[in-house]
Amino acid sequence: QVQLVESGGGLVQAGGSLRLSCAASGSIFSINYMGWYRQPPGKQRELVATITSSGLTNYADSVKGRFTISRDSAKNTVHLQMNSLKPEDTAVYYCNVDGYDSYFVRHNCWGQGTQVTVSS
């Protein structure tokens, strides 16, 4: 099994910053990509940002220029630096990891979610 542990959520004023982290452990052997999604209140889950094993990144238009995704491959950890936060960034943020175990079985796993609240 694969375990994802998220940290870094909280309450911040508009214009502030937060840094989310997600560490993957367990039977994951080779990671294809890691990413962050979010689910605002009353809305569907949406992509925030992803990063591949080679470092290619993809961002939602709404966060481009404000958020930065990065990863530490040696530690199977992904970070999301969130700057210039807006009230509309308020959501539960979920870590997502896609990869293979040592038997080459593909896994796509979700973290438990961490709340980010931005006050106006």
DSSP file (Angstrom, degrees, kcal/mol; ACC not computed):
  #  RESIDUE AA STRUCTURE BP1 BP2  ACC     N-H-->O    O-->H-N    N-H-->O    O-->H-N    TCO  KAPPA ALPHA  PHI   PSI    X-CA   Y-CA   Z-CA
    1    1 A Q              0   0    0      0, 0.0    26,-2.6     0, 0.0     2,-0.4   0.000 360.0 360.0 360.0 157.7    0.0    0.0    0.0
    2    2 A V  E     -A   26   0A   0     24,-0.3     2,-0.4    25,-0.2    24,-0.2  -0.932 360.0-160.1-113.0 133.6    0.9    3.6   -0.5
    3    3 A Q  E     -A   25   0A   0     22,-2.8    22,-2.4    -2,-0.4     2,-0.5  -0.933   2.0-164.6-114.6 137.2    0.5    6.2    2.2
    4    4 A L  E     -A   24   0A   0     -2,-0.4     2,-0.5   106,-0.2   108,-0.4  -0.982   1.9-167.1-120.5 128.2    0.4   10.0    1.6
    5    5 A V  E     -A   23   0A   0     18,-2.1    18,-2.3    -2,-0.5     2,-0.3  -0.963   8.5-165.1-119.1 118.3    0.8   12.4    4.5
    6    6 A E  E     +A   22   0A   0     -2,-0.5     2,-0.3    16,-0.2    16,-0.2  -0.689  12.3 166.9-101.5 152.4   -0.1   16.0    3.8
    7    7 A S  E     +A   21   0A   0     14,-2.2    14,-2.6    -2,-0.3   107,-0.1  -0.983  39.8  63.4-154.5 161.6    0.8   19.0    5.9
    8    8 A G        +     0   0    0     -2,-0.3    11,-0.4     1,-0.3    14,-0.0   0.364  59.2 131.6 108.4  -4.6    0.8   22.8    5.7
    9    9 A G        +     0   0    0     12,-0.1     2,-0.3     9,-0.1    -1,-0.3  -0.152  24.8 114.6 -71.5 174.6   -2.8   23.9    5.4
   10   10 A G  E     -d  116   0B   0    105,-1.2   107,-2.8   104,-0.1     2,-0.4  -0.987  61.3 -48.7 159.3-164.8   -4.4   26.5    7.6
   11   11 A L  E     +d  117   0B   0     -2,-0.3     2,-0.3   105,-0.2   107,-0.2  -0.888  52.0 164.2-107.7 132.8   -5.9   30.0    7.8
   12   12 A V  E     -d  118   0B   0    105,-2.6   107,-2.5    -2,-0.4     2,-0.2  -0.985  35.2-110.0-145.4 152.6   -4.3   33.0    6.1
   13   13 A Q  E >   -d  119   0B   0     -2,-0.3     3,-2.3   105,-0.2    72,-0.2  -0.487  51.9 -81.4 -79.8 155.0   -5.3   36.5    5.1
   14   14 A A  T 3  S+     0   0    0    105,-2.5    72,-0.2     1,-0.3    -1,-0.1  -0.281 120.5  29.8 -54.3 136.8   -5.7   37.4    1.5
   15   15 A G  T 3  S+     0   0    0     70,-3.1    69,-0.6     1,-0.3    -1,-0.3   0.264  99.8 114.9  92.8 -10.6   -2.3   38.2    0.0
   16   16 A G    <   -     0   0    0     -3,-2.3    69,-2.3    69,-0.2     2,-0.3  -0.083  58.3-121.2 -83.8-174.0   -0.6   35.8    2.3
   17   17 A S        -     0   0    0     66,-0.2     2,-0.3    67,-0.2    66,-0.2  -0.935  21.0-179.7-132.8 151.4    1.3   32.6    1.6
   18   18 A L  E     - B   0  82A   0     64,-2.1    64,-3.3    -2,-0.3     2,-0.5  -0.976  15.6-146.7-143.1 155.3    1.2   29.0    2.6
   19   19 A R  E     - B   0  81A   0    -11,-0.4     2,-0.3    -2,-0.3    62,-0.2  -0.982  12.3-161.7-127.8 120.9    3.3   25.9    1.7
   20   20 A L  E     - B   0  80A   0     60,-2.6    60,-2.5    -2,-0.5     2,-0.3  -0.762   7.0-169.2 -98.2 145.8    1.8   22.5    1.4
   21   21 A S  E     -AB   7  79A   0    -14,-2.6   -14,-2.2    -2,-0.3     2,-0.4  -0.974   7.8-171.2-133.4 150.5    3.8   19.3    1.5
   22   22 A C  E     -AB   6  78A   0     56,-2.0    56,-2.4    -2,-0.3     2,-0.5  -0.968   5.6-163.0-143.6 123.8    2.9   15.7    0.8
   23   23 A A  E     -AB   5  77A   0    -18,-2.3   -18,-2.1    -2,-0.4     2,-0.4  -0.929   7.4-153.4-111.7 128.4    5.2   12.7    1.5
   24   24 A A  E     +A    4   0A   0     52,-2.7     2,-0.3    -2,-0.5   -20,-0.2  -0.828  23.5 160.1-100.7 136.1    4.6    9.4   -0.2
   25   25 A S  E     +A    3   0A   0    -22,-2.4   -22,-2.8    -2,-0.4     2,-0.4  -0.905  29.9  54.5-144.3 173.1    5.7    6.2    1.5
   26   26 A G  E    S-A    2   0A   0     -2,-0.3   -24,-0.3   -24,-0.2    -2,-0.0  -0.834 107.6  -9.3 104.9-139.9    5.0    2.5    1.3
   27   27 A S  S    S+     0   0    0    -26,-2.6    75,-0.5    -2,-0.4     2,-0.2   0.336  88.9 125.4 -87.0   8.2    5.1    0.3   -1.7
   28   28 A I  E     +E  101   0B   0    -27,-0.3    73,-0.3     1,-0.2     3,-0.1  -0.512  26.6 167.3 -68.8 132.6    5.5    3.0   -4.3
   29   29 A F  E     +     0   0B   0     71,-3.4     2,-0.4     1,-0.3    72,-0.2   0.750  63.7  20.2-114.8 -43.5    8.6    2.3   -6.3
   30   30 A S  E    S-E  100   0B   0     70,-2.3    70,-3.1     0, 0.0     2,-0.5  -0.977  70.1-149.2-137.4 120.8    8.6    4.6   -9.3
   31   31 A I  E     -E   99   0B   0     -2,-0.4    68,-0.3    68,-0.3     3,-0.1  -0.772  12.1-174.0 -96.7 129.8    6.5    7.8   -9.4
   32   32 A N  E    S-     0   0B   0     66,-2.9    21,-1.9    -2,-0.5     2,-0.3   0.923  70.9 -20.5 -80.5 -52.4    5.1    9.0  -12.7
   33   33 A Y  E     -EF  98  52B   0     65,-1.5    65,-2.6    19,-0.2    -1,-0.4  -0.988  51.9-152.3-154.6 159.7    3.8   12.3  -11.4
   34   34 A M  E     +EF  97  51B   0     17,-2.5    17,-2.8    -2,-0.3     2,-0.3  -0.951  27.6 157.1-129.9 151.6    2.7   14.0   -8.3
   35   35 A G  E     -EF  96  50B   0     61,-2.5    61,-2.6    -2,-0.3     2,-0.4  -0.975  34.0-114.8-163.8 176.4    0.2   16.8   -8.0
   36   36 A W  E     +EF  95  49B   0     13,-3.1    12,-2.5    -2,-0.3    13,-1.8  -0.980  23.2 178.7-126.5 137.2   -2.3   18.8   -6.1
   37   37 A Y  E     -EF  94  47B   0     57,-2.7    57,-3.2    -2,-0.4     2,-0.3  -0.853  11.1-155.4-124.8 164.4   -6.0   19.1   -6.5
   38   38 A R  E     -EF  93  46B   0      8,-2.6     8,-3.1    -2,-0.3    55,-0.2  -0.988  11.5-154.1-143.3 155.2   -8.6   21.1   -4.6
   39   39 A Q  E     -E   92   0B   0     53,-2.2    53,-1.7    -2,-0.3     6,-0.2  -0.894  16.7-155.1-129.9 101.6  -12.2   21.1   -3.8
   40   40 A P    >   -     0   0    0      0, 0.0     3,-2.1     0, 0.0    51,-0.2  -0.292  45.2 -72.5 -67.9 160.8  -13.8   24.4   -3.0
   41   41 A P  T 3  S+     0   0    0      0, 0.0     3,-0.1     0, 0.0    49,-0.0  -0.331 118.7   1.2 -57.3 126.9  -17.0   24.4   -0.9
   42   42 A G  T 3  S+     0   0    0      1,-0.2     2,-0.2    -3,-0.1    -3,-0.0   0.560 115.8  98.4  74.3   8.8  -19.9   23.2   -2.9
   43   43 A K  S <  S-     0   0    0     -3,-2.1    -1,-0.2     1,-0.1     2,-0.1  -0.742  75.9 -94.3-124.1 172.0  -17.9   22.6   -6.0
   44   44 A Q        -     0   0    0     -2,-0.2     2,-0.1     1,-0.1    -6,-0.1  -0.424  49.3 -89.0 -82.5 160.0  -16.1   19.7   -7.7
   45   45 A R        -     0   0    0     -6,-0.2     2,-0.3    -2,-0.1    -6,-0.3  -0.434  51.5-170.5 -66.1 140.2  -12.5   18.7   -7.2
   46   46 A E  E     -F   38   0B   0     -8,-3.1    -8,-2.6    -2,-0.1     2,-0.2  -0.946  26.2 -97.0-136.6 154.8  -10.2   20.5   -9.7
   47   47 A L  E     +F   37   0B   0     -2,-0.3   -10,-0.2   -10,-0.2     3,-0.1  -0.449  34.1 171.0 -68.1 138.3   -6.6   20.4  -10.8
   48   48 A V  E     -     0   0B   0    -12,-2.5    12,-2.5     1,-0.3     2,-0.3   0.713  62.8 -32.3-107.5 -57.2   -4.2   22.8   -9.2
   49   49 A A  E     -FG  36  59B   0    -13,-1.8   -13,-3.1    10,-0.2    -1,-0.3  -0.977  49.8-163.5-164.4 149.9   -0.8   21.7  -10.4
   50   50 A T  E     -FG  35  58B   0      8,-2.2     8,-2.0    -2,-0.3     2,-0.4  -0.952   2.8-162.2-134.9 158.4    1.1   18.6  -11.3
   51   51 A I  E     -FG  34  57B   0    -17,-2.8   -17,-2.5    -2,-0.3     6,-0.2  -0.988  14.1-142.7-141.9 132.0    4.8   17.7  -11.8
   52   52 A T  E >   -F   33   0B   0      4,-2.4     3,-1.6    -2,-0.4   -19,-0.2  -0.280  34.3 -97.9 -87.3 175.0    6.2   14.7  -13.6
   53   53 A S  T 3  S+     0   0    0    -21,-1.9   -20,-0.1     1,-0.3    -1,-0.1   0.765 126.2  51.5 -63.8 -24.7    9.2   12.6  -12.8
   54   54 A S  T 3  S-     0   0    0    -22,-0.2    -1,-0.3     2,-0.1   -21,-0.1   0.430 124.2-102.8 -92.7   0.9   11.2   14.7  -15.3
   55   55 A G    <   +     0   0    0     -3,-1.6     2,-0.3     1,-0.3    -2,-0.1   0.513  67.9 150.0  95.7   3.6   10.2   18.0  -13.7
   56   56 A L        -     0   0    0      1,-0.0    -4,-2.4    -5,-0.0     2,-0.3  -0.540  30.3-156.0 -72.6 135.4    7.6   19.1  -16.2
   57   57 A T  E     -G   51   0B   0     -2,-0.3     2,-0.4    -6,-0.2    -6,-0.2  -0.800  15.7-169.4-116.2 155.7    4.9   21.2  -14.5
   58   58 A N  E     -G   50   0B   0     -8,-2.0    -8,-2.2    -2,-0.3     2,-0.3  -0.992  10.3-171.0-142.5 133.6    1.3   22.0  -15.3
   59   59 A Y  E     -G   49   0B   0     -2,-0.4   -10,-0.2   -10,-0.2     2,-0.2  -0.931  28.2-111.7-127.4 148.1   -0.8   24.6  -13.6
   60   60 A A    >>  -     0   0    0    -12,-2.5     3,-1.7    -2,-0.3     4,-1.0  -0.514  35.6-119.2 -66.6 145.6   -4.5   25.6  -13.6
   61   61 A D  T 34 S+     0   0    0      1,-0.3     3,-0.4     2,-0.2    -1,-0.1   0.839 110.9  63.5 -57.6 -32.8   -4.9   29.0  -15.2
   62   62 A S  T 34 S+     0   0    0      1,-0.2    -1,-0.3     3,-0.0   -14,-0.0   0.669 111.1  35.0 -69.5 -16.3   -6.3   30.4  -11.9
   63   63 A V  T X> S+     0   0    0     -3,-1.7     4,-2.3   -15,-0.2     3,-2.3   0.482  82.3 126.7-116.5  -5.2   -3.0   29.8  -10.0
   64   64 A K  T 3< S+     0   0    0     -4,-1.0     4,-0.1    -3,-0.4    -3,-0.0  -0.280  80.9  15.9 -57.3 134.3   -0.4   30.5  -12.7
   65   65 A G  T 34 S+     0   0    0      2,-0.4    -1,-0.3     1,-0.1     3,-0.1   0.284 126.0  58.9  85.5 -11.4    2.1   33.0  -11.5
   66   66 A R  T <4 S+     0   0    0     -3,-2.3    17,-2.0     1,-0.2     2,-0.3   0.699  98.5  52.1-115.7 -36.0    1.1   32.6   -7.8
   67   67 A F  E  <  -C   82   0A   0     -4,-2.3    -2,-0.4    15,-0.2     2,-0.4  -0.795  59.8-165.9-108.0 147.7    1.6   28.9   -7.0
   68   68 A T  E     -C   81   0A   0     13,-2.4    13,-3.0    -2,-0.3     2,-0.4  -0.988   5.1-157.5-134.4 125.9    4.7   26.8   -7.6
   69   69 A I  E     +C   80   0A   0     -2,-0.4     2,-0.3    11,-0.2    11,-0.2  -0.815  20.3 164.8-100.2 141.6    4.9   23.1   -7.4
   70   70 A S  E     -C   79   0A   0      9,-2.0     9,-3.1    -2,-0.4     2,-0.3  -0.958  17.4-150.6-148.2 164.6    8.2   21.3   -6.7
   71   71 A R  E     -C   78   0A   0     -2,-0.3     2,-0.6     7,-0.2     7,-0.2  -0.987  16.0-146.8-142.0 151.8    9.3   17.8   -5.7
   72   72 A D  E >>> -C   77   0A   0      5,-3.0     5,-1.9    -2,-0.3     3,-0.8  -0.919  18.1-170.7-112.8  99.0   12.1   16.1   -3.8
   73   73 A S  G >45S+     0   0    0     -2,-0.6     3,-0.8     1,-0.3    -1,-0.1   0.853  82.2  58.5 -62.9 -36.3   12.5   12.8   -5.7
   74   74 A A  G 345S+     0   0    0      1,-0.2    -1,-0.3    -3,-0.1    -2,-0.0   0.819 117.1  33.7 -63.9 -29.5   14.8   11.3   -3.2
   75   75 A K  G <45S-     0   0    0     -3,-0.8   -51,-0.3     2,-0.1    -1,-0.2   0.339 104.4-124.8-106.9   5.1   12.2   11.8   -0.5
   76   76 A N  T <<5 +     0   0    0     -3,-0.8   -52,-2.7    -4,-0.6     2,-0.4   0.919  64.5 142.4  49.6  47.3    9.1   11.2   -2.7
   77   77 A T  E   < -BC  23  72A   0     -5,-1.9    -5,-3.0   -54,-0.2     2,-0.4  -0.938  37.3-163.9-123.2 141.2    7.8   14.5   -1.5
   78   78 A V  E     -BC  22  71A   0    -56,-2.4   -56,-2.0    -2,-0.4     2,-0.3  -0.970   7.8-163.1-124.0 141.2    5.9   17.2   -3.4
   79   79 A H  E     -BC  21  70A   0     -9,-3.1    -9,-2.0    -2,-0.4     2,-0.4  -0.876   9.9-158.4-121.3 153.2    5.4   20.8   -2.3
   80   80 A L  E     -BC  20  69A   0    -60,-2.5   -60,-2.6    -2,-0.3     2,-0.6  -0.917   7.9-161.1-132.2 107.6    3.0   23.5   -3.3
   81   81 A Q  E     -BC  19  68A   0    -13,-3.0   -13,-2.4    -2,-0.4     2,-0.6  -0.794  11.2-165.8 -87.8 119.9    4.1   27.1   -2.5
   82   82 A M  E     +BC  18  67A   0    -64,-3.3   -64,-2.1    -2,-0.6     2,-0.3  -0.929  11.5 173.3-115.3 113.8    1.1   29.3   -2.6
   83   83 A N        +     0   0    0    -17,-2.0   -66,-0.2    -2,-0.6   -67,-0.2  -0.730  59.0  23.3-114.1 164.4    1.6   33.1   -2.7
   84   84 A S  S    S-     0   0    0    -69,-0.6    -1,-0.2    -2,-0.3   -67,-0.2   0.898  84.6-160.5  48.8  48.0   -0.7   36.0   -3.2
   85   85 A L        -     0   0    0    -69,-2.3   -70,-3.1    -3,-0.2   -69,-0.2  -0.257   7.5-158.2 -64.9 145.4   -3.6   33.9   -1.9
   86   86 A K    >   -     0   0    0    -72,-0.2     3,-2.3    -3,-0.1     4,-0.3  -0.837  31.7-110.2-120.1 156.7   -7.1   34.9   -2.6
   87   87 A P  G >  S+     0   0    0      0, 0.0     3,-1.8     0, 0.0    31,-0.4   0.845 117.5  63.6 -55.5 -31.9  -10.4   34.1   -0.9
   88   88 A E  G 3  S+     0   0    0      1,-0.3    -3,-0.0    29,-0.1    29,-0.0   0.564  88.4  69.7 -72.4  -5.5  -11.3   32.0   -3.9
   89   89 A D  G <  S+     0   0    0     -3,-2.3    -1,-0.3     2,-0.0     2,-0.2   0.524  70.6 121.1 -83.1  -6.3   -8.4   29.7   -3.2
   90   90 A T    <   +     0   0    0     -3,-1.8     2,-0.3    -4,-0.3    27,-0.2  -0.403  40.8 108.7 -60.2 125.2  -10.3   28.5   -0.1
   91   91 A A  E    S- H   0 116B   0     25,-2.1    25,-2.8   -51,-0.2     2,-0.6  -0.973  75.0 -82.0-177.2 170.3  -10.7   24.7   -0.5
   92   92 A V  E     -EH  39 115B   0    -53,-1.7   -53,-2.2    -2,-0.3     2,-0.5  -0.888  47.9-146.8 -90.1 125.2   -9.6   21.3    0.7
   93   93 A Y  E     -EH  38 114B   0     21,-3.1    21,-2.3    -2,-0.6     2,-0.4  -0.818  12.5-162.6-100.6 131.1   -6.4   20.5   -1.0
   94   94 A Y  E     -E   37   0B   0    -57,-3.2   -57,-2.7    -2,-0.5     2,-0.3  -0.926  12.2-138.5-117.6 135.0   -5.6   16.9   -1.9
   95   95 A C  E     -E   36   0B   0     -2,-0.4    16,-2.4   -59,-0.2     2,-0.4  -0.687  20.4-165.7 -84.4 142.7   -2.3   15.4   -2.8
   96   96 A N  E     -EI  35 110B   0    -61,-2.6   -61,-2.5    -2,-0.3     2,-0.4  -0.998   6.2-174.9-133.7 132.2   -2.3   12.9   -5.7
   97   97 A V  E     -EI  34 109B   0     12,-2.2    12,-2.9    -2,-0.4     2,-0.5  -0.990   4.5-169.7-130.5 134.3    0.5   10.5   -6.6
   98   98 A D  E     +EI  33 108B   0    -65,-2.6   -66,-2.9    -2,-0.4   -65,-1.5  -0.986  33.0 111.2-123.7 126.6    0.7    8.2   -9.6
   99   99 A G  E     -EI  31 107B   0      8,-2.5     8,-3.5    -2,-0.5     2,-0.3  -0.952  53.8 -88.1-171.5-171.0    3.3    5.5   -9.9
  100  100 A Y  E     -EI  30 106B   0    -70,-3.1   -71,-3.4    -2,-0.3   -70,-2.3  -0.864  24.8-138.3-119.5 149.4    4.3    1.8   -9.9
  101  101 A D  E >   -E   28   0B   0      4,-1.9     3,-2.0    -2,-0.3   -73,-0.2  -0.348  46.7 -84.3 -92.2-174.4    5.2   -0.6   -7.1
  102  102 A S  T 3  S+     0   0    0    -75,-0.5   -74,-0.1     1,-0.3    -1,-0.0   0.615 130.9  55.7 -70.2 -11.1    8.0   -3.1   -7.4
  103  103 A Y  T 3  S-     0   0    0      2,-0.1    -1,-0.3     0, 0.0     3,-0.1   0.239 118.8-111.7-100.0  11.2    5.7   -5.5   -9.2
  104  104 A F    <   +     0   0    0     -3,-2.0     2,-0.5     1,-0.3    -2,-0.1   0.773  67.6 149.0  62.8  28.9    5.0   -2.9  -11.8
  105  105 A V        -     0   0    0      1,-0.0    -4,-1.9     2,-0.0     2,-0.3  -0.821  46.4-126.0 -89.8 129.6    1.4   -2.5  -10.6
  106  106 A R  E     -I  100   0B   0     -2,-0.5     2,-0.4    -6,-0.2    -6,-0.2  -0.555  26.9-170.4 -81.5 138.7    0.2    1.0  -11.2
  107  107 A H  E     -I   99   0B   0     -8,-3.5    -8,-2.5    -2,-0.3     2,-0.4  -0.975  14.5-169.1-126.6 140.9   -1.2    2.9   -8.3
  108  108 A N  E     -I   98   0B   0     -2,-0.4     2,-0.3   -10,-0.2   -10,-0.2  -0.961  24.3-177.4-127.9 114.5   -3.0    6.3   -8.2
  109  109 A C  E     -I   97   0B   0    -12,-2.9   -12,-2.2    -2,-0.4     2,-0.4  -0.818  17.4-151.9-123.0 151.1   -3.4    7.5   -4.6
  110  110 A W  E     -I   96   0B   0     -2,-0.3  -106,-0.2   -14,-0.2   -14,-0.2  -0.925  15.8-129.9-119.5 143.6   -5.0   10.4   -2.8
  111  111 A G        -     0   0    0    -16,-2.4  -106,-0.1    -2,-0.4     3,-0.1  -0.244  33.8-103.1 -77.5 177.2   -4.1   12.1    0.4
  112  112 A Q        -     0   0    0   -108,-0.4   -18,-0.1     1,-0.1    -1,-0.1   0.624  63.9-111.0 -81.0 -12.8   -6.7   12.7    3.1
  113  113 A G        -     0   0    0      1,-0.1     2,-0.4   -18,-0.0   -19,-0.2   0.197  21.5-132.9  96.3 143.9   -6.9   16.4    2.3
  114  114 A T  E     - H   0  93B   0    -21,-2.3   -21,-3.1  -107,-0.1     2,-0.3  -1.000  21.9-121.2-134.5 135.2   -5.8   19.6    4.1
  115  115 A Q  E     - H   0  92B   0     -2,-0.4  -105,-1.2   -23,-0.2     2,-0.5  -0.566  23.0-172.6 -81.5 131.3   -8.0   22.7    4.6
  116  116 A V  E     -dH  10  91B   0    -25,-2.8   -25,-2.1    -2,-0.3     2,-0.5  -0.992   5.8-176.5-119.9 122.6   -6.8   26.0    3.2
  117  117 A T  E     -d   11   0B   0   -107,-2.8  -105,-2.6    -2,-0.5     2,-0.6  -0.980   7.2-167.1-124.0 125.1   -8.9   29.0    4.2
  118  118 A V  E     -d   12   0B   0     -2,-0.5     2,-0.3   -31,-0.4  -105,-0.2  -0.945  10.9-153.8-113.9 118.3   -8.1   32.5    2.9
  119  119 A S  E      d   13   0B   0   -107,-2.5  -105,-2.5    -2,-0.6    -2,-0.0  -0.642 360.0 360.0 -92.6 148.3   -9.9   35.3    4.6
  120  120 A S              0   0    0     -2,-0.3    -1,-0.1  -107,-0.2  -107,-0.1   0.451 360.0 360.0 -89.3 360.0  -10.7   38.6    2.9
